[in-house]
Amino acid sequence: MVTEAGRRMRGHGDRVMSDSRLLAGLTHTEPATLRELVWKASDGGCPQRED
């Protein structure tokens, strides 16, 4: 389960992934790999659970 801090970090990662200037140094296949790894590391994009 992702913590609140993890959710904030995921939001930051989403902003980074959408900034083409930050991805400019990657090969044509690396952005997709990076997105997949970030997705996995962020608990598969699970939304915040309602308790």
Backbone torsions as a table, in degrees:
resi	resn	phi	psi	omega
1	MET	NA	139.3	-178.9
2	VAL	-86.4	136.9	177.6
3	THR	-81.5	171.3	176.6
4	GLU	-60.2	-40.8	177.1
5	ALA	-62.2	-38.0	177.8
6	GLY	-65.0	-38.0	177.5
7	ARG	-65.2	-39.5	177.0
8	ARG	-63.8	-41.8	178.6
9	MET	-64.1	-39.0	177.7
10	ARG	-61.2	-41.1	177.1
11	GLY	-62.0	-40.2	176.7
12	HIS	-64.0	-42.9	178.5
13	GLY	-61.4	-38.4	177.7
14	ASP	-61.9	-40.6	178.7
15	ARG	-65.7	-41.8	179.0
16	VAL	-62.6	-44.3	-177.4
17	MET	-65.6	-21.4	-179.3
18	SER	-94.1	0.5	-179.8
19	ASP	-100.7	101.0	-175.5
20	SER	-60.1	-25.5	178.8
21	ARG	-63.9	-35.0	-178.8
22	LEU	-77.5	-19.2	-178.4
23	LEU	-101.0	-1.3	-173.3
24	ALA	-58.6	-30.9	-177.7
25	GLY	-83.1	-1.4	-178.5
26	LEU	-87.2	152.8	174.0
27	THR	-69.8	173.8	-177.0
28	HIS	-67.3	-20.9	179.4
29	THR	-96.9	-19.8	-175.4
30	GLU	-66.2	-35.7	178.1
31	PRO	-59.3	-40.2	178.8
32	ALA	-65.6	-40.6	177.6
33	THR	-63.4	-44.3	179.3
34	LEU	-61.3	-44.6	178.7
35	ARG	-60.3	-43.2	-180.0
36	GLU	-62.9	-43.5	-179.8
37	LEU	-66.1	-41.8	177.8
38	VAL	-63.5	-41.5	178.3
39	TRP	-59.1	-48.1	179.9
40	LYS	-63.9	-42.2	-178.0
41	ALA	-70.0	-20.9	-178.4
42	SER	-100.8	30.2	174.9
43	ASP	67.0	35.4	176.1
44	GLY	65.5	23.8	178.3
45	GLY	74.1	18.6	-178.9
46	CYS	-58.0	130.9	176.8
47	PRO	-71.8	166.0	179.1
48	GLN	-62.4	135.3	179.8
49	ARG	-79.5	140.9	175.0
50	GLU	-90.3	123.9	178.9
51	ASP	-100.9	NA	NA
